[in-house]
């Protein structure tokens, strides 16, 4: 294993991808070689960083810190790492299978190269989770740059026409997001294998003689089918926009692909609007360390605002509100597919459920008195309270004080039909 070569490849793919992708495509390699000499090393970087952040550095602020127990942290590290390796291979299989659809050539090794080197940006940026308050911005930038790397690489590795690389990229990204979401739930202990296999696929109706099969449009399967159809139509729009050279039309088509419902969020809520949902004082705690950000690329735009609250004594919370913009189609699918589940631990619990058509996740540790309470609003907005409190009810109250109904009333802001 040549670590110098790994570092050189990381520098090259991140700094000069236009010239590095042809080199990568021409290199002879094998699936085993790619894993042994690159993927197993680079994919471990963000996983180790998360372990360091959670178990060694800890979370919290204002003198109040909590650490994930070393044993649990190591278990999460191993599980996260193994799943990351598996998902990399699964996405590579999908890249390979989709190649003919977008005018490319099937090649399993080239497909794995595509995923491994495109994901390098996200893996490397994931190290920044160690840095408080700034790491999440670096992580978002890495993910967005990874999409750009994928877009640049597909014509070289999978030999697809350059004018179809955008649609190819978008479909792969959608699938990767779903898989990554599942991995996050597994690692977080929200669901397990049984829950995954038990995800509802109801909504299929077969006629008495078996000659006709229909799908309930309001079922999970029906929503997935509609999303796939919208994605296929948007891909054609993107292809036409690329041929015409209309950048604005390309961005709109990419937005439709990411939304999954044929509509786009041209502009996510402004940081200033989100700031309005973070009061100066929350249940006797003063606000500090406020930050807000809007970022976007390739038809995706996300706005996020965060703030810390503390009473200067025992309680310290972080409140986050985010507008996922064109990712709302994926949020809707995640909400539809997420099973209700509950997991008890020695010192607390975690559970996921639906309350008034809103996906809710909560967790609490009675030993550290640390927890998290998050809600998905209108399949577009994410609101979360986390930190140190007397009990989970204080976190729930903090989220309720965000005026979720007002936030839901903004669900169509910036949305346009196409």
Secondary structure, 3 states (H helix, E strand, C coil): CCHHHHHHHHHHHHHCHHHHHHHHHHCCCCHHHHHHHHHHHHCHHHHHHHHHHHHHHCEEECCEEECCCHHHHHHHHHHHHHHHHHHHHHHHHHHHHHHHHHCCCCCHHHHHHHHHHHCHHHHHHHHHHHCCCCHHHHHHHHHHHHHHHHHHHHHHHCCCCHHHHHHHHHHHHHHHHHHHHHHHHHHCCCCCHHHHHCCCCCCEEECCCCCCEEECCCCHHHHHHHHHHHHHHHHHHHHHHHHHCCHHHHHHHHHHHHHCCCEEECCCCCHHHHHCCCCCEECCEEEEEEEEEEEEECCEEEEEEEEEEECCCCCEEEEEEEECHHHHHHHHHHHHHCCCEEEEECCEEEEEEEECCEEEEEEEECCCCEEEEEEEECCCEEEEEEEECCCHHHHHHHHHCCCHHHHHCCCCCCEEEC
